[in-house]
Amino acid sequence: MITEYKKFTEPASAELETARTIQEGLLPKPRHFQRLFNDSFVLDIPLNIISGDFYWIGAKNDLSYAVIGDCTGHGTAAALLSVLAINLFEYTIMNKGLKKTYKILQEVDKRFIESFKNIEEENFDNPWIDLSIVCIDKKKSKLYFSSANHKLIHISKQAEMQVIKGNKYPIGGWQMEQNRTFDPQIIDYQPGDIIFMGSDGFQDQFGGPKFKKYKLKRLNNLLQSNFNLPFNQLKTLLEFEFNAWKGDNFQVDDVCLMGIKL
């Protein structure tokens, strides 16, 4: 019986490992982050072998961009959506040349929806993505932020924390608005300030002594208390904290958290 089980599961696992390799090939490498930002890190803990969380970075016209997103569901379906999203940002920013974060999200939203408009299956549920995008203008020391159902954490060198909210609807999904728009947020920053963006997998994890969600407030406090750590140490601390909170409980979602020193 065990032999029969392995016969079916091993090829599937091998295919998922191959898919993960392909997915990782689309994600930016550490050297790409080093070219764009003073310092940065990404904590990426997939629920399964492949992830529905993704991140993308790019630079054009002396502006640096970073995106982090959380696609509907988990596993293969969510991972395929992440590939679509990465390609849409690559096209919208690098090829089409849109600069403003809110216009970029409008274009990505429009093209994401168009990708599924010919599907007529009765039980098809429109997929969606929660995500954040920042544009960093180093010459002006300005940060431009827009988001679909995400928040941005900005911590100044003086340890003052600001939680910046975006729009309360995703990319894609069931649109009730006739013309969906995304708001621009402009933040003046000082070199050395830090921003954090992430999916909700960390704060939604159940665990601890009373089997409760970790929650965003606890995560924000952890980030604010330790933002002065070198990023390699901060990443290690976050990974340890997540695993300690989770303990022997099952992981509930993909986890992706990005930190950037401005």
N, C-alpha and C positions, 0 to 999 in steps of 0.2 A: 504493500500500500504506500509506504514512504517512497519507494523507488518510483512508483507511478506519479506521486505528487511532485517529486523533483523533476520528472520528465516534462511536466507542464509549466512549473514555476521557474526553472532555471533559464529557459530561453526568454521568458518574459522579463526576468530580472536583467539579463544581459542586454536586452533591447532598451530597457529603461536606463541602464548605465550608459549606453551609446547615446541615447537622447540627452542625458545630462551633460555628456561631453560636448555635444553640439550646442546645447543651450549655453554652457559656460564659454564656448567659443564666441558667442555673440555679445557676452558681457565685457565691459571694459576691464583691462588688466591693471595691476598696480602701477605700471610704468605710465599708463595713460593718466591716472590720477595725479602722479607726480609732475607731469607736464602742465597740468591745469591749475592745481591748487597748492597752497603752501604746505598743507598737511591734511590728511583725510584717512578715513577707514570705512569699511563696510563689514557689518556683521550679518552673515547670510546663513541661516539654519533652515534648510528645507524640511517640510513635514514628511514628504516622501523623497524618493531619489531625485525627482525633478520638481521644480518649484513654480508656483504661480506668481511669486514676487519677482520683481526685476528692477534693474537700475540701468541708467544710461547717462553718459556724459559727453560733452562735445564743446568745441570752441569755434566761433566765427565772428569776424569783424571786431576783434578785441573784447569779445564778450564770452564768458564761460557759463555753460549750462549744466545742470544736474537734475535728473529725474529719478524718482523712485515710485514704484507702483505695485498694486496688489490686485490681481485679476480674480474674477469670479471663480469660486471653487478651489479645488486642489488637483494635484497630479497632472496627468497628460493634457486634459482639456485646458486647464489654467495655464500650463506651460506653453501651449500653442498660442493662446491669447497673448502671452508675454512676448512671444516672437513677433506677432503682428504689431504690438504696441511699440517695440523697439524699432521696427522698420518704419512705422509712421512718424516717430520723432526724428529719425535719421533723415527721412524725406522732407519733413516740414521745416526743420531748422537748417540742415546742411544743403539740401537741394533747392527747396522753394525759397529759403532765405528769410522766413518770418523771424522777427526779433523779439517782439513783445510777448511776455509769457501768457497773457490772457488770450491773445490772438492765436498763439501756438495751440493752446488747449481747445479753442473753438474749431480749429482746422483738424486737429487729431480726433475730436469728438465727431465731427461731420464725416470724416473718412472711415472712422471705426464703425459707425452706424451703416454707412453705405456698403461695408464689407458683408453685411448680413441681410441686406434688403431683399434679396431674391430667394431667401429661404422661406418656404411656405408650409413647413411642417406644423401640424396643429399644436403639438406640445412643446414647440421650441421656445425656450425662455431667453429673451435677449440678454446676452452677456454684458458685463460692465467692468470698469476698472476704477478703483480709488487711487488717486495719485497726487503727487506734488511736483512742481517744477520751480527751480530758482534760476535766475540769470544774474551773474555777478559782473558788475562793471568796476574793475579795479581802479581805473583812472578817476572815477567820480566817487569811489567808496560808497556805492549804492548797490543794494540788493533788491531785485525784483522777484516777487513771489506770486504764484497763482496755484490754486489746487482744486481738485475734485474730491470732496469728502475727506480731506486730510488736513493736518496741522503742521506748522513749522515751529521749532523751538529755537529761539535766538538767545544766546547767553553772552553778555558783554564781558570785557576783560575785568570789570568790577564785580563780576558774578551776578549781575542783574539779569533775571530771566524774563523773557517775553514769549508768550504762547500766541501765535498768529494763526487765526482761523481762515479757511478758504470757503468756497461755496459748498452747500450741503447737498450736492448731488454729484453722481459719478460721471465718468466718460461712458457713453453708451447707456444701456439699460432701457427702461420704459420711460420715455420723455413725455412729461405732461406740459412742458413749456413749448410754445410755438417756436421761439428763437432762443435757444439756450446760450447764455453768455457767462463768462467767468470774470471775476473781479481782479483788477491789478492791485497789488500791495507793494509799496515802496518803503524800504528801510534804509536809513543812513547807518553805516557801520564804521567801526574803527578797526584797523588792521590788528588781528589777534582775537577778535570776536569769533564765536563758534556757532554754527547752526547744526541742528539735527533734524533729519526727516526719516520717517519709517512707516512700515505697515503696522497693522494692529496686532500682529501675532505675539509680540512680547507681552504687552499689557493684558491681552486676553487669555494668557496662559493660566490654567488652574493649578494650584499647588499650595505650598506653605503649610503651616500647622493646622489651619482650619479649612483647607481645600477651597480657597477662594481665588478669584482673578487677581493677577498682579496689579492691574489698573495703571492708568496713565499718570496719575498724580505721584505714585510711588516711583515710576520710571523717571519722571521729570525731576523729582528730588534727588534721585541717584545721579542723574546727569549733572545737575547743578552743583552737587557736593563734590564731584570728581572731575569736573571739566578741565581742571589744570593739569591732570595727569597726562603724560605722553600718550599719544593716541594708541600705540601698541599695547600699553598697559590698560588703558580704558577699555579697549576691545576685549582684552582678556578678562577684565573685571565683569563686563557685561555678560560675557558668555558663561562665566562662573555663576553669576547671580541668577541667570535664566535657568541653568541646569540645577542649581541648588533649590530654587523655588519649585521647579517641575518635579524634582525628586524621581520617584518611581512611577509617577503618573504619566499618562499618554500625552504627547504633544498635540495641541489642538489646531495649530495653523502654521503656515510658513512664517518665518521670522526674517525680517530684513530691516536693518537700521544703518543709516549713513551719517557720518559726522564730517564736517568740513571746517577747517580753520580759515577764516577770511583774511 
